[in-house]
Amino acid sequence: MPASTPISHWIGFHLFLLALLATELIYSRTTHASVQRKSLAATTLWVAAALAFALFVHHTLGGQRTSEYLAGYALEEALSIDNLFVFLLLFRLFHVDDRNQPKVLFWGVSGAIVMRGLFIAGGIGLLTRFTWISYLFGAILLIAAVRLILPEKKEEEQKVPIWIQWVSKIHPVSLRTDRFFTREEGHFRITMLCLCLIAIEATDLVFALDSIPAVLSITRHPFLAYTSNIMAVMGLRSLYFLLIGMLAKLRFLHLGLAAVLAFAALKMLLAHWIELGPMTSLAVILCLLALTTVLSLTFPSASKPT
């Protein structure tokens, strides 16, 4: 079990996050650049901050822990890309326009930070007390890998989820997508924008069931597991707007993500017999993603986008 991290490190990390958020907010509010340029600047900010934090980890915890942090960050950043496809589908489903998407993603990412922290704390606690839990986590990752490979039916993607129909029956829902709550005909109502936010939070909960066991296959250090995960998630909002036009072109990306999950699963399941260092894990993750990205760009889909 790793030594406890000083409380000053936890406080300093969250102050670091607040400073980054303030910087991103000030830049987005004061500049008149296009959404793509703003997203590029914000994504660069978060990636640079993640690498800068790696220098802090190296200075305070050493090279081995730095490798664990970078491997965990790369793994979570890769798995987060899959969230972008879901965000796109949800925004289309709830008819949320480009102007209101940043608002939903901001609160969605904020909720994700809280959930990831609770999941990591719970996951490490289980792994410490019950060693067999690592095999359960490995099985979850394998199931997730298989799920990514299986084709999805388009008609099911376009179908309105049953839970949304239930909510509409229990409480009237406004069709507005510019605010989360409103009053119509003298009654308080939640809006489609609010339902979209709930859907994004529920989606992140499902993705956390995959990503948290994956990062715990890299490191069991609470501070490193949490910070690497959060740094990757924080940049997800700007990354969405930066890569939204490229997602349809990465036709083999889901295979790369499935391979990454399968690798993390095998790493947990075979940890008793085979031990791979964080640098090896980082190299494998980057190679798998690079290979599927190159294949996607080399062999684009012949079908026209719908």
Secondary structure as UniProt FT lines:
FT   HELIX           7..30
FT   HELIX           35..61
FT   HELIX           63..93
FT   TURN            94..95
FT   TURN            98..100
FT   HELIX           101..129
FT   TURN            131..132
FT   HELIX           133..149
FT   HELIX           154..158
FT   HELIX           162..170
FT   STRAND          173..174
FT   STRAND          181..184
FT   TURN            185..186
FT   STRAND          187..191
FT   HELIX           192..216
FT   TURN            217..218
FT   HELIX           222..234
FT   HELIX           236..243
FT   TURN            244..246
FT   HELIX           247..249
FT   TURN            251..252
FT   HELIX           253..269
FT   TURN            270..273
FT   HELIX           278..298
//
